[in-house]
């Protein structure tokens, strides 16, 4: 599943869809809006994206991870819009027979998203706002 949405996601519900007889490992990464960035308190974050372009790139990254690491399934959900502290931003869930494939697949997916997917983040403090360089 690839999804770019303004809606929050239910992590447990998504993970439950990945449990099959062939799956012995679920590795996931959940990115959330943090309250401090570079020592400055953050009040909220806006995430902008061109959904169709992002979904296309996410699908390519997912397919690469499945092929490269031999995992059973990869789910990527990325939110956009105005988010508050602690809100979910991204879920990457990797289902595999074993952990040795799942962990590097999950790392690969988040690293490639940061490099290749057109998503922009703006952080708001009490006194300023600034676009965040994705790292």
Secondary structure as UniProt FT lines:
FT   STRAND          2..5
FT   HELIX           11..18
FT   TURN            21..22
FT   STRAND          25..32
FT   STRAND          36..37
FT   TURN            38..39
FT   STRAND          40..41
FT   STRAND          44..49
FT   HELIX           51..69
FT   STRAND          73..79
FT   STRAND          81..84
FT   TURN            85..86
FT   STRAND          88..96
FT   HELIX           99..116
FT   STRAND          119..124
FT   STRAND          129..132
//
